[in-house]
């Protein structure tokens, strides 16, 4: 059975993104609402690296980071909202909604 070669994704806090080790593919974010929301604003994978699943790996890294820090995700990037989340519904609980705002304020 072949093992999946999972690319190493690193958090580049200074540039507000998660990226591949070669810095070529990345997902950018902006922190909002006093640092409680992570707005995923752009995913970029160069055409030379297309089809490798890098965008999905970048999203997973961002969602894992947000989950470990109790951030909500705002999926501004169309790849995140239209492709990643429909394919990976287990992450939807992190997505900011008005309902999640109400729930967090009642805790």
Secondary structure, DSSP 8 states (H G I E B T S, - for coil): --------EEEEGGGTEEEETTSSSEEEEEEETTTTEEEEEEEE--GGGTTSSHHHHHHHHHHHHHHHTT-EEE--SHHIIIIIHHH-GGGGGGB--HHHHHHHHH-
